[in-house]
Amino acid sequence: MGSPERVNRVAGVSIGPELVKRVVSRFTSPCLFVYGAVQVPMRRTSPLLTALSIVSLGLLSAGTVSYYETSLPTTMNPLFATTMVDRRTHELVFDRLFYRSAVTGEIKSRLVDAIEVLDDGLRVRLSLRSGVRWHDGEHFTGRDVCFTVDTMLDPKTPSLVAKAYQEVLAGCEASRGEVTITFTRKYYNPRERLEFPILPRHMFGEGGVVPDHEFSARPIGTGPMKGSKGRREVRLTAVENVHHRPQIDVMALGEGGDPLIAIKTLTNGGVHGVISVAPPLRSEVAATDDVALKSYDLRSWWFVAVNSRKGALTDLRVRQALDHTLDREELRRLTMGYDAYDIHQPCQFISGPFVPSSPYYNRSIKPLTRSDLAHAKELMESAGARMEGGNWTLRGNPLILKIGMHAPLDLEARDLLNQIGNQLQAGGFGRQVHKISPEDWNERAITGQMGDFDLLIGKWSFGVVEDIAPMFEARRGGKGTRNLFNYDNEEVNRLLARYDMAKTDTEAQDAYHELHKVLAEDLPYLFLWKLDTKSAWRMEVRNNTITPFYYFTEFDGWELRLGAG
């Protein structure tokens, strides 16, 4: 946070180096500066934050709603989304064929007037809403729906999103005002399998849909906002339609950078919102009258993936020893500022691959919260390991673990990578720690190309369908697209297939409950916790209902009321 150029990027406004220098130089002595009716105490505020605060005081007079994300989106094409920032941004620009209402919990559609389920869920016939237009004025038709389906089914489309739908969709036929979609098998809940965004057929030529198309920076959708991605921000402008009536004219998305500076900018009026507030900063936001904390159910859980195909980790006893070496209570305290007296704890421990509120979570499997080094020692010795000079050796070789973590997680759980490394080292395991950039995580970790690592720390988030098959199914035949270490367990594959073939909610829950138990025993992951996500918005932004996972699904109701408090 040391340079004027950094302030310019963080604040999202035109603050040149000379302006910052002048403001900072004026307030190096302990005094109280009065700006209008606002008093800025100088003794407790660093010069840089003071400059940022003073300059930001008058920024919210225009009709633009500005907010900070953890990063800029990697793309504006939803077919190539890899991050939650991508998915949240795309929700403003595109309509998904079906979505779950954050208000009623029902599965709805803004593009479909009626649905008819055919052949016991093998096909659906959709009657499309008339009058819907793309942002460029072209009519939305069934050909756009089928173009999207066909693009996802095209094996040449380089998209992880598409690969997931290739296991679900078989084809699409369009007729006047109607679309018939065929699935790969019968589904008892077909609407929940159709939550993908629709792409405009007329925007793509013979080359198909590719990541480097101009569309990825300046997309055309049917959503409430038209978006354009620049180098430092994404600007979104309202577009009225028969199915959308946005109340906010302009949204400006910027990268928040340092979490503390982002919150200072918010509380001092420099931006309207921050999408994700780290747990240690929430008390500061909660104490501010002009800003409200809002719950955001990201449906995400954190994990340490174990390379069960590599070296000593092929032995279940070694994986169990690692699990008992970690002290999750201590990790929570050290990385999140845990307050034992806080009745709204941001962190819930988990024992398997679902959030505790999920109907698929097996509550009979209790999470490990404290370390048990004595039991870990017994497990390691039973595996043939010896403790020499405070370090475990196996067959004469020291056990040194190469540990990687998806770098953005450090913004939510500060120093988690080092703290996990410290605990494992204290338990006798050597460690080498590495932060993995978002690019490497998406291009190498998710695609199973980091087999040289022993452990990978990350988190997964889920939408309407909690489909964990891509993480745990064997990586073959187009399946297991997010299987980090190419884990392959016959019983796990069987249970995933059983869930996929379920004809009722009860059958699906039974399959996943058993799967939870098997994964907790086999330990391809050391399961950590579900960390609550909180957003912060200024009081001027009203009726801002936040939808789980996708965030902006109910954006039409959001309002900006200047002067509200």
N, C-alpha and C positions, 0 to 999 in steps of 0.2 A: 504494500500500500504506500510505497515511498515516492512516487513521481506524479507530477501534474498530469502527465499523459494518462496514467492509470485512473485518475479521478475522472477525466474526460470520458473514458470508456465505461467506467462503473456507473456514473450518474446518468448516462444516456442523454446528456445535453451538451451544448457547445460551451465548454469551460476551457479556455486556452491556458497555456502555461503561465503567461504574464498575469492573467487575472488571478489565478491561484496564488502566485507569488506576492501580488499586492495585498490580497486579503490576509494571507498568513503573516506577512511582515507587519501588518497593522495590529495584530493581536498576539504579540509575544509576551506581553506583561499581564499579570493576573488582574482582570477587570471584568466588568459585566457589560457586554455589548447589547444595545437595544435596537432591534430591527422592527419598526412598527410597534406592535404590542407584544413582540416576542423577545424574551430575555435569554441570552446565550451565556451560561457561566463558562468562563475561560479556564478556571483552575483545573477542572476535571476533564477537559476535552483536549485531545491532541490538536495541534494546529491544522493538520490535514483534514481531520474530521470536522473541525470548526469551519474551515473554508467550505467544505462540502455542504455542511448544514446551512450556512448563511446563503450560499448561492442557490440552494434548492428550495428556499422558502416560498418563492413565487412561481414555481414551475407548474402548478396544477390548475392554472386559471383557464386553460384551453379545454376543448371538449374531447381530448384524446385520453384514453386510459392506458397508462404505461405500466408495465410490470416486468419483473425479473424472473427468468428461468435459470436453472443451474448451468445451462449452456444454450447456444443457438441450436436449432434443429439441424440435423445432418442433411436432410432433404425435405422438400415440400411434396414429394410424391409418396402417398401412403403405401404403395406397393413395396417401397424400399425402406420403410421405417425400421429402425434398429433401437431407438431409445424412447423413453417415456416422454421426453420433450417433443420428439417427432409426433408421437401419437396424440398428445394434447393439442399441439398446433394444428394437426390435420383435422381434428374434430371441429375446428372453426371454419375450415375451408370446404370440407366434403361432407356429404351425407352418407352414413352407413345404411345398408339396405334395411337392417333391423337394429334396434338398440333397446336397452333396458332403461325405462324411465327412473330417474332418481327420485321422483315424487311419489309414484304409485308402485314401483317395482315391476310393472308389467312390461312385456316385450311389445314394442311398438315400431311403427315405421312412418316416416314422413314422405316416403316415395311410393308406398304401396297402399292402396285403398282396401284390398281384400286378399286373403290367402285361402287356397283350397288345398288340403293335404290329400295326395293321391297315392294309391298302392301302399297303404299302411306306412307312409313316411318315406317311400323310395323317391317320390317326386312331389313337387309343389307347383301349383299354378298361381301366379301373382297377377292381380289386376293393378296396373300402375296408375298413380295419381296424374291427372291431366293438368296441363298448364305450367308444369315445373320447367324452368329454364336454367341453362348453364350461365355462368357469370358473363360470358360474352354474348348472351342473348339467344344462343341456339337452343332448340327444344331438347329436353331430356326424353329419351325413348327406351324401349326395350332393347334396342340394338346396343345401347350403352351398357346395359346390364350384362348382356351376353358377351360383349367385347371384353368386359372386365373378367368374367368367368373364363373365357377362352384364353385370355392373356395369362391368367394364373395357372391354367392347365398346360400351357405351352412349356415344354421342358427347357426351351432356350431362354426363358425369362429368368434372369439371375436374381431371384428374390426368395428370402427365407419365408416371408409371408405367403408367397405363392406355394412354396413346397408344403406348408402346413395344410393348405386348402386342397392340394392334390390328393390327400388321403380322404377328403370328405366329398368333393364335387366330382361329378362324372360328365356333365354337359349342360347346355343351355340352348333353348329355342325361343325365338321372339316372334310374336305375331302382333297384329294391330292392338296396341294397348295392353297386351298380356305377355307374360314371360313364363316359361316352364323350365324349372331347374331340376335336374336329376342328380341324385346322390350316389355314392359308391355302394351304399347299403341303406337299409331302412333305419330311420331315426325316429324315436318317439318324441323328440323335441326339435323338429327341423328348423324352426325359426331361429333358435339359438345358434344354429350352424351358419347363419347368413348375416353375420354382423360386419361384413367387409365393406369398405368404402367403394363407391362407384366412380370409375374413370370415364372421361368424355372420349368417345370413339373418334370424333372428328379432329381431335388434337394430335393424333398419331398417324404417321404414314407407314410406308412399307417396312421401315426399319424396326417396327414394333416398339415396345415400351422398354427403355433402357435407362440406367441410372443417370447418365450424363446428358439426357435430353433437356432442352431449355425448360420444359415443364417442371423439372425438379427445383427450379428457382422461382418461376412465375406460373403457378398452376391455375387451372380453371376448374372450379367445382360447382356444386349446387348448395353449399352450406351458407351460413349467414354472413360470412366474411370472404372477401377476395384478398389473397395474400401475395406478398412479394418479399423475397429474401435478399437482403444485402449483406455486406461484409460484417456489419456491426449490429444490425437489428433486423427484425421481420416486421413489416408494416402490414396491417390488416384493415381493410375498409369495408364498411357495411354494404350489403347488396340485398335489397328487398326482393321477395319472391312470393309465390302463392302459399308457400309452406314455411316461410321465415319472415319475421318482422323484428329484426334486431333493433334495440333501443340505444345502443352505443355506436357512434359513428366510426371511430377509429380505435384500434388497439395497436400498441407499440410494444413488441417483445424485445427485451435486451438481455444480455448475459450478466448475471449478478456478480460473478467473480467472488471476491472475499465475502463470506457470509456476514461478518460483523458490519462491514461497510454497507452491504445491501440493506441490512436492518436499520442502520443509522439513516440511510437515504430515505427509507420508507417512513420512519417515525418523524423525520424532519420535513416531510412533504415533497421529496424529490421524485417519488414514484407512487403509484396507487397500490401495488401489490407485489408480494413475493410468494412464489408458488410453494417453495419448501423451506421451512424454518427449522434449523437444527435445534435439537432439544436444549442445549445449554443457553440458547438465545430466547427461548419462549417466554421466560419470566419477564424479560425486559419488554417484550411486545405486549404481554398481558397487562403490564402496569401502565400502558399508554391508552388514554381515553379516545384518541383519534383513530386507533387501529384495532381491529378485531381478529383474533385467531379463529381459523375455520378448519374443521376436521376434513381430511382428504383421505378416503379409504383407497389406498393404492393396491390393496390385496397382494402385498408383497411379503416375502420372507427371505431371511438371510441364511447363508450356509457356508461351510467349508467343504468343497468337493475334494474327494480323496481319489488319487490315481490308483485304483485297486488292481491295476494290471502291471504295476511297476515295483520291482525290488521287494523290500520287506513288507510293503503295503498290500501285497497279494495275500498275506496272512491276516485272517480276521482278527486274531488276538492283538496284532499290532494296531489295527484300526480301532479296536475297542480301547486299547491303552491310550491312544491319542484322545479319544472321546472323554475318558476319565481324567486326563491331564488338564483339559481346559476347565477353567473356572469361569462360567458364564456370568455369575453374579459380579465377580470382580471386573470382568471385561465391561459389563454395563456401567459400573461405577466409574471406571477410568476413562471411558470413551464418550459417555453421554451426560456426565454430571448427575448421576442418579440421586434422587432425594427420597429417602425411605418414608418420609411423611407425606409425600405427594399421592393423593388418592387417585389421580389420573396418570398412571404410569405410562410413559411413551413406549415401553418395551415389554413384550410378552414372550416368554420362552416357549419353544416348540419342540416336539419330539419327532416330527415328520414333515412331509412336503405340502402342508396346507396351513392357512392361518387358523387360529383357534375358533373363530366364528364360523368357519366353513362347515357345512353339513358332512363333508368328507373327512374331517379331522377325527381321528380315533382317540377319544379321551381316556381310554383305558391304558394308553401308552404314556407314561409320565416323562416329562423332559428332565434331563440332567441339568442341574443348576450349579452345583459345587463340584470342585475337583475331588478326586479320591486317589491320591498318589500311591497309597499303599496297594490298592487294587490294581492300579496301572503297572506297578512293579511286578506283582504276581503274574499278570498277563504277559508282560515282556519276558520274564524268566521262563514261563511255560512255552514261549515261542523260541526259546534258545538264545535269547539275548543276554549279554553280560554288561554290568555297569563297571566302567573303567575310568577312573578320574572324573567322575560325575557325568560321564557320557555313555550312552548305550552303544554297544557294538554287537553286530550279528555276523557270525562266521568270520570274525576277525576284522570286519569292516565297520567303521563308525557310521552311525545313522545320522545323515545330514539331509534335512528336508529343504527342498527348493519351494518356497511359498510365494504365490502371487496374489495380488488383490486388484480388482477393478478400481482404478484410481478415484473416480468420483465418490465412492463410498466414504472417503475420508472427510467429505463435507458434512456427513450425517453422524458418523461415529469417529471422532477425531483420533488418529493414531492407532486405529484398530489393528492394522497390519503388524506394527511393532509390538503391540501388547500381546497379540496371539503368539508371535515369535518368541517373546520373552517367557511366556508361560510354558511353551513347549521346550525351550532351552532349559528352563529351571527343572523340567521333568526329565532331562537327560537327552533330549533330541537336539542335535545341531540344526542350525537354521540359516538359510539365505533368503532374504526378503526382497521382493520386487513389486513396484507399482506398475500396473498394466494400463496403458492409455486406452481411452474409449475405442480408438481405431483398431488397436491390436486385439482388444477384447472382442469386438464384433467380427473382425476378419480372421482371427486365429483361435481364440479361446472357444467361442460359440461353435465354430466349425470343426472342433476337435483336433486342432493342430498345435496344441501345447502339451504334448505328451512328455516333454522333458521336465515338466513341473510335477511335484508330488502333491501339492495342495493348491487350490484356487478358491479365493474368497469372493463371493458375489451375492447377488440377490435376484430373485425372479418375481415378476408381477403378472397378474392375471386379470382378464376381462370377465365377460359374462360366463364363459365356459372355463372351468379350472382344469384344463387339459395338460397334465404333466407328462404325457407320453413323449413329447420331443426331448425332455430332459433325461428320461430313464430307459426308453426303448432302445433296443440294439440299433446301431447306426448302419442300416442296410435297407435296400429297396426303397430309398427315399424317406425312411423313418429315422427317428432319433436325431433330428436336425439341430438340437441344442444339447446333445449328449457330450459333455465337456471332455471326458476321458474315455469315451467309447466303451462305457460300462455295458456289460451283457450278462443278464441273469435270466435263466429260463423261466423261473417262477414269476419274476417281475413282468416279463413279456406276456406270460399267460394271463396275469391279472389285468394288465393294461388292455389286452384283447377282450377280456370279460367285461370290463367297463365300457369299452367301445360298442359291445353288442347288447348292452343293457336296454331293456324295453320300458323300464319304469325308473323313477327316482330311487326307489328302494334298492333295486338291483344295482344301480350305479353306486350308491352309497356303500353297499355291502362289499363290492369289489374294491373300492378305494380304501375302506377301513382295513381290509386285509392287506392291501398293498402298503399302507402306512406301517403296519406291523412288520412286514417283511423288510422294508427299507430301513426301519429303525434297528433291525437285527443285523442286516448285512453291511450297513454303513458305507454306501458309496458317497454319502454326504455326512458330515457332522452338522446337525441342524442347530441353528443358533436361536433366532428370535424373529418375531414380527415387530417391526418398529413403526409406531404410528407416525403418519405424516401430517404436519400442520401447515396450512397456508396462512398468510396474513394479508388483509386488505383494509385499506382506509375506509372510514365510514361513509365517504362520498359514493362508494360503489355499493349499490343496494340490490336486494333480491338476487344475490349472487350464489345460487344453488350450485354446489359442486358435486358432480357425478363421480361415483367410484371409478377408478382407473382412467377413464377418458376425460374427466374434468369439465369440459365445456359443452357437454351434450345439451344442457338446458340454457344455453347462452342467450336465447331470445328474450328471456325474462330479466336479464341483467340491466341495471340502470346506473347512470352517473348523475348524481345530484350535487351540483356545485354548492358549496357552503353548508352542506349537511354535516351534522355532528351528533 
